[in-house]
Amino acid sequence: MLEGKIIKALSGFYYVLYDQRLIQCRGRGVFRKNKITPLVGDEVVFQAENDQEGYILEVKDRKNELVRPPIANVDLAILVFSAVEPDFSPVLLDRFLVLVEFNHIKPLICITKMDLTNDEQKRSIFNYAEEYKRAGYEVILTSSETEAGIDRLTPHLNDKISVFAGQSGVGKSSLLNVLKPELELKTGHISSYLGRGKHTTRHVELIKIGNGLVADTPGFSSLDFSGIEAEDLTYCFPDIQQASDLCKFRGCLHVSEPKCGVKEKVEAGEIPRYRYEHYLDFLQEIKDRKPRY
C-alpha cells in the first residue's frame, strides 16, 4: 500500500503523484457504490500494479472541497482583483472572502494592474490595502507588466495547494504567465472560457509553481451563498467576528440588537463602514433565500 496525492483527473483515470512520479490509477468499484468521487487534491492510499499504473483503495479525509473547480484540500485562495480596468470592487472582494472563509481556506488578496493607476487611484488602493490588512488579511499589490510584487507572491505558494479566483478580466492569466511562462496557451484558454461564463468539462490539473501546486482552473465561478446560514456570516468576516466578542448578547447578528460591539467598532471607525454594509447586505440575501425542500 502506498500513499500519494491526486494531481489530475481525466476520463476516469486519476494521476497520483508519488515519489516524484505520476501513477495512472483507476478507482475501485467500491467508490461508486459508496458515492465517493476521488478529487484532484485528495490524499489517497493506492496499490501499484507496476511503475505506471495502479488502483486507488482509499480516499483520506478532506479538510475542504470545492464544486467549481472540483478540487479538495485547498490551502490558499489567491483572490485576484485589478486596481483599474475593471475598477477595484470591495463588495465583490468581500463576497469572495466570505466564500473562502466559509470553506476554511486561507485567503490572500492580490491587487493587480498597479502600473495602470494614476496618483489618485494609487492612493485609493493603498487605503483599501491598509484597511484589509487591519481586518486580518494578507494583501499584495502587483503588476504583471512590470512584474512588481510578484516575488512577494511566490513564497506563499510553497507547500500548499492554491487556487486563483477573481472576476473576469482582472489579470489572473497574466499573473500565472509571469509565475510560470510556459503556461501561456493554457491560461489564455482559461480566461476566454471564463469570460463567456459557460461551465465546461475541462479537466482540473494541479501544476507545480515554485514548491507548491496551483489549480490551472479558476475557483469559485459560482458566487451564491447557498449553504451559508445567517449565524455563519459573522465567522466569515474576521474583523466582525473579533468585535462580536464585545456584544452583550450571544448570537448577536449586529443589526438592531442593543449593546452590539460590532456597531460600536464601526462608529469608532475601527471597522470600515463599507465592510459592515456589505455584511448587512449579505445577511439580508441569506435571510431572503428561498428554503429548499
Buried (B, 14 or more C-beta within 10 A) or exposed (E): EBEBBBBBBEEEBBBBBBEEEEBBBBBBEEBEEEEBBBBBBBBBBBEBEEEEEBBBBBBEEBBBBBEEBBBBBBBBBBBBBBBBEBEBBBEBBBBBBBBBBBBEBBBBBBBBBBBEBEEEBBEBBBEBBEBBEEBEBBBBBBBBBEEEBBEEBBEBBEEBBBBBBBBBBBBBBBBBBBBBEEBEEBBEBBBEBBEEEEEEEBBBBBBEBBEBBBBBBBBBBEEEBEEBEBEBBBBBBBBBBBBBEEBEEEEBBBBEBEEBBBBBBBEEEEBBEEBBBBBEEBBEBBEEBEEEE
